[in-house]
């Protein structure tokens, strides 16, 4: 996106007040996505820190090229004035709010400014913190029997706290939610906002055993919830701070009967890889499905390309191969990677061809991911190895031998990388087939990742690394160094495991079959097992990055 928008449109524009929810960008509504896609100017939400801003970044992917993005912290004038000014110049302006614009976010002030200036505005409701954060924390704020929910903004100085505490004392039919309970003392209070809040509620008649909970960074993978009682909350928060689990801002304080159910209903923070920072050494395009699956387990995937896929140095081989496919030169085509499928498809499209050119040709795929990409091209594979043997060797095991009486053509096309192994080619030759081994693409080592990423890899800031091939092991170590000894090493199969061991890495997880989906699932199961064992032993379920020791990993 460019820093400046297109030329102003004639007439007066419109201001959209869009709620984006309290946490992850996935909470954006469909209407919110629609207006972002049509916006000329987007004013981002005020965020309490870089962690929250990081979770909002994907929101801008909904915007068109050329949209002007404005950070409220970098604007000298009042931000509502900025929004109105752009709308008066004929632009469609989107103002983002963390939550719902009209519930604790003061969106009414911008609406008033638009009304006074004669500018049209629309409010796009969002998920409010008062409903979204408890849901992510596993706290039902209005379970059966609870008829009242009090919502209080601790930043407002007109709250009659003693009266509020007294009104709720002794009641089991009401819940309390406090926005910004971490607000420090600026009105004669002693200690932090939490100290003062606990003392006020206790003085108002609430027993020290009253269940309470505080959730920080709700709806993000940095979310943390402390479930405690009024008498122990402050001490347990200090203990969490000492362990590096800061539970300050933004936070939501919850009190009521539903808090007691948090342990049973905590679904989000109980995900097997919750909060794990996982390194995926693949390009963003290759890692898309893998990263999405990791997110479903609660992980934070980070793609770091270790190879760059480039065309072959000379195109003649591929040109002859395509001509051979069209003219009936081949009985079989064997695809051993997604990149090989892409290379053939791109060359076909250059010549104005499509999947119909494969008519009469049998097609083999080495694994599920390659087969899926072939189906996207309109080709259903005729041959695949079993799930537990998805490799070149596995494909040889199921490949039929050449029979001169049954097979009209004895030739097989094998488009592959320049550094691919000879296993499949040699195996097919032994079965009597003639193999045209063609370089469809080259793999070259990618440039080193930025220094912070290299430091994170070697320093143990990543919780896991997922290696999807031997080349990803070699290249990652070459461009960034060896992962820290506490980082979980997961590999896609035996060959990749062998390479990892050769580089002195201890392998913790081996996928049961050679697919990235199975690899992600295996890591998820590993994380779930580690978590269960820690909780059974009465220990906190720490992430691997929280167990750093300082020595580099050695192979067993």
Number of C-alpha atoms within 10 A of each C-alpha: 13 11 11 13 17 13 10 16 14 10 11 18 21 23 28 24 27 29 28 28 28 27 27 21 20 13 18 22 17 10 13 23 17 12 21 26 16 15 24 28 26 24 20 21 21 14 17 11 10 9 13 23 17 13 17 23 12 13 19 17 12 15 22 15 14 15 22 19 20 19 13 18 11 8 10 8 9 9 18 18 14 17 25 27 17 19 28 24 16 18 25 25 29 28 25 26 28 24 27 25 27 20 18 18 16 12 20 15 13 21 23 14 16 22 13 10 14 12 19 17 22 12 19 22 21 26 21 22 24 25 16 18 28 26 19 22 28 21 26 22 25 17 15 10 10 17 12 14 16 14 14 19 16 18 14 9 10 8 12 8 16 15 13 16 19 17 13 20 17 13 13 14 16 22 23 21 23 20 20 21 25 22 18 17 14 11 7 6 12 13 12 15 19 22 19 19 22 20 16 18 22 20 15 19 15 19 15 17 12 18 21 25 24 27 23 23 24 27 27 25 23 19 21 22 24 18 24 21 20 22 17 16 21 17 12 15 21 14 13 15 13 10 10 10 16 16 21 19 15 19 23 25 24 27 25 25 24 24 25 20 15 20 13 9 17 17 13 20 20 16 18 23 28 24 21 25 23 23 24 24 24 23 16 15 9 15 19 13 13 22 23 15 18 24 19 14 24 22 23 22 24 18 18 20 22 26 19 13 15 14 14 18 10 9 13 10 15 20 14 11 21 19 13 13 19 16 10 15 17 23 18 23 21 25 24 25 20 20 22 21 21 17 21 20 17 14 17 17 11 10 10 8 15 16 14 10 15 18 11 13 17 17 21 23 28 28 27 21 17 22 25 16 19 22 13 9 14 13 18 16 19 12 19 23 21 16 15 14 18 20 25 21 18 19 25 21 15 12 16 13 15 19 13 10 7 7 11 11 17 17 21 23 23 22 25 24 23 15 12 14 11 11 14 23 22 14 17 21 15 13 14 15 21 17 20 16 18 18 22 25 23 18 18 15 17 17 14 17 15 10 10 8 17 18 17 17 23 21 21 24 24 27 27 29 22 25 26 22 20 18 21 23 25 20 20 25 17 14 15 20 15 21 26 27 23 24 31 25 24 25 31 25 24 16 12 22 26 14 18 25 15 13 15 14 24 20 20 14 21 21 22 17 21 24 22 22 18 16 24 23 18 20 26 23 16 18 23 18 13 18 21 15 14 13 13 11 10 9 11 11 18 13 21 20 21 15 14 17 12 12 12 17 19 13 12 8
